[in-house]
């Protein structure tokens, strides 16, 4: 009994410590800017990227640019250059300009433009090789309603089974979003600007972390590291779920009220949506897992960047010439 109490106390302490670290990371940015630190400039965008993937933002391919594929989720695609394969837009609109060349490397029956939950505008003179498949909001709405009705009437859905987890994450999400709104915004920007990189980080961590814990637990010294790491896993998982909820909720609220920057409301909305989507057999679980991995990758990559920034600052200070006083 005493050992279980000590374990619960350790888990609570680890949770509180992680939240404090995340909040400290949130406050570090404004403090550095107020001290006169120059923020790093964003990396230059490639003229001819191999692919363009955006999540919650628009994709623009200018005239003269060439890419293999354009994939947009909750955003619009504006194509004036060359897309060798396909333009795919989910819940957004696609505009194919007169200078565009789409699908030239596709097979004869492959679709060149696919839009789900939006419209396609093709200007005269645009070269589109292949079919254009458009599923507007009416078809998407009908599919969602039929899917929800099939789920409810199948007997596999229970609102009361969702309620405990939903209430738990509503409380946790409200607390974290109220304490660290700036950090959540930065994580959302990271997840939206680099969705594939964040997904890779999350998948890599999800695959390697259990293996690392097992290997560490084989030795006495490694066990000292494995136990705190094992206790921290649920904390990171819960925080990543809150980040995923905020990303999903903010994407929807931003479309409805572009001028608003609601963090708490977006997080609570995302918690509810993730709960209901996750109740859909197989597909819903995979969708929630994908969003969760993107959020987890954004958290991990932000921590890695925070750890690297002091080393980079020290290296740049060592290379810069000293100024005589």
N, C-alpha and C positions, 0 to 999 in steps of 0.2 A: 504493500500500500504506500509506504513511504517513498519507495523507488519510483512508483508511478506518479506520485505527486511531484517529485523532483524532475521527472521527465516532462510533465506538463508545464512546470515552471520554466524549464529550459526552452521548451518550444515557444512559450509565450514571450520569453525574453528575446529569442531569436527573431520572432516576428516583429517585436517592437524595435529591435536594433536595425533590422532591414528597412523598416519604414523611416526611421530617423536618417539612415544613410541616404535613402532616395530623396527625402526632403532636403537634406544638406546639399545633395547634388543639384536640386532645383534652385536653391538659393545661391549656389556658387556662380551661376551665370550672371545674374544682375550685379553681384558684388564685383566680379572681374570687370564688367563693363563700366561700373562706376569708378573703378580705380584707373581707368584709362587704357585698359587692354584692348588691342585691336583684334576684332573677331577674324577668324580665318576666312579667306575668300573661298567661295564654292568652286569645285573643280570644273574646268571647262567642259562644255557639252560636245560630244563627238559629232563631227559633221556628217558622217555616214555610220550610224550605229547599226550593229547586227540585228537588233530588235528593239522595239519600243514597248514598254509595259508600264501602265500607270494605274493607280488605284485611288479613286476619289479626285482625280484631276484630269485635265484635258491633255490630249496628245496632238502635237503639231509637227507635221513633216513638210518642211518648206520645199519650194521648187528647187531642183538640183540635188536634193538629198535622196539617198537610197537606203533602204532597209529590207530585211527579210520579211518581218511580220510586225503588225501593230495590234496590240492587245490592250483594251481599255475596259476597266470595270468602274461603273458609276462616274462617267465622264464622257466628253465628246472627242471625236477624232476629226481633225482637219488635215486632209491629205492633198498636197500639191506636188509631191515628189513621186518617187518610184518605190512601190512595195512589191517585192518579187513574188510573195506568196499571198497572204490574206490580210484583210483588215477585219478584226473582231471587236465588237463593241457590245458590252452588257450594260443595260440601263443607261443609255446615252444615245446621242445622234452622231451620224457619220456624214461628213461633207467631202465629196470627191471633186476636187477642182478640175478645171479644164486642162491643166498641165499635168494631171496625175496619170500614172501608169501602174495599174494594180493587177496582180495575178499572172504576170507574164511567164513565171516558171512553174505554174500549177499544171496539173493534169487537166484533161479536157472536161471532166465532170466535177472537178473540185470547185467549191464556192470561193469567189474572190472577196466578197463582202458579206459579213454576217452580223446582223444587228438584232439584239433581243431587248425588247422594252424601249424602243426608240424608232427613229426614222432615218432614211438615207436620202441625201440630196446629191444627185450626180449632174454636174454641169456639162453642157454640150462641149464636145471635143475631148472629154476624158476617155482614156483607153482602159477598159475593164475587161480582162480576159477571164471568163468564168461567170457563174451565176451570182445573183444577189439575193440573199435569203434574209427577209425582214419579218420579225415577229413583234408586232406592236404591243402597247400596254394592254390592249383588250385581250389578246391571246395569252399574254403572261398572267393577267389578272384571273382569267378563266382557269388556266392551269393551276395557279396557286389555290384558288377556291376549291377546285375539284380535288386537289391533293390534300388540303386541310380537311375537307369533308370525308374523304376516304380514310384519313388517319383517325378522325374522331369516331367514325362508325365502325372501324375495324376492331375496336376493343383493346387496342394496344396503347391508347392514349389515356392518361389520367392526369387531370389538372392538379389534384391533390398530391400526386407523386412529384410534380414539378415545384410545388409551393415551398417546401423547406429550403431547397437549394437556392431558389429565386430570392426568397426573403433574406437569406444569409448574404448573398452577393449584392443585394440592394443596400444592405447596411454597410458592408465592407466598401462597396463602390462609392457610396455617399461620403464616407469618412475620407477615403483616399483622394477622391476628386475635390473635396473641400480643402484638404490640407496641401495637396501638391498639384494645383491646376496647371502651373507653368510646365512642370515636368511631363504631365500627361500630354500637353500640347506638343512639346518637343518630340515625344515618342510617336505621336500620331503623324507628325510631319516626316519623321524618319521612316515609318512604316509605309506611308503613301509615296514618298519619293523613291524609296528603294524596296519595293515589295518582294522582289525575287531574292535579293540579298538577305533581307530579314527572314524570309522563309527558309533560306539555306542555313542561316545561323540557328534558327529555332529547331529545324530538323536535326542538325548536327548535334546540338546540345541534348535533344531528346534521345538520340541514339547513343551518344558517348557517355552521358552522365551515369546511367545505371551500370555500364561496364566499368567505369572508373571507380564507382563505389564498391563493387564486388572485388576489384583488384586491391583497392586500399584496405578492405576489411580482412584480407589474408594475412596481414602483418599487424603487430601490436602498435607500431608507430603509425601505420596507415589507418588503423582503426580510430585513432584519436582525431584524424582528419575526416574519416568517413562518417562518424556519428553526427558532427555538426552539419556536414553537407547533406546528410539524409534528413535532418530536421529542417534544413533550409529549403528543401525541394518543395514541400507544400506551400511555403510562403511565396516562392517565386511563381509557382503555378497559379496561386490565387491572384497575385499581382498582375500576371500576364493576362488572366481572364478579365480583370477590371480594365486593363489597357485595351484588350480586344473589344470589350463592350463599349468603351468610349469611342474607339475608331468607328465602329458600326453605327452607333447612335449619332456621332458628329457628322458622318457622311449624309445621313438622312436629314438631320436638322439644317445642315448647311445648304442643302438643295431647297428646303422650304423657306428658310430665313437666312440668306447669305450674309447679312450684316451682323448677325448674332454670333457670339462666341460662348455658347453655353457649355459648360464642362459637366456640372453635376447632372443637369437634365439629360444631356447626351449619354452619360454613363448609365443612368437609370433606364433610359429607353433601350440602350444596347443590351443591358442585362436581361430585360424581358424578352427581347427579340432572340437573343442567343438561347435562352431557355426553351422557347417554343420551336425554334429551328432545330435545336439539338434533339427534340423529341421525335423528329421525323426519322424513321428507321433508315439506317445505313447512310443515305445521302445527307441527311441533316447532321449526323455525327461527323461525317467527313468534312462538311463545310465548316462546322464549328472548330474542328481540329485544325483545319488549314488557317483560319483566322487567328486561332490561339498560337499557332507556331509562328506566324508573322509577328504577332505582338511579343512573344517571347524572344524572338530574334532581335526585335527593335530594342528591347530592354537590355539584352546581353551586349549588343554592339555599342549601345550608349555607355555601358559600364566600361567596356574595353577602351572606348575613346577617352573617357574620363581618366583612365589609368595611364593612357599614352600621352595625354596633353602635358603633364608636368615634365616628362622626359623630353618631349619635343621642345618645350620652352627652355629647358636647361641646355639642350644641344644647340639651339639657336643663339642663346646667350653666350655659350662658349665660342661659337664661330664668329660672333659679331665683334668688331674691333672696339677696344676700350677707348673711352673718351676722357682725355685729361681734364681734371677738375680745375 
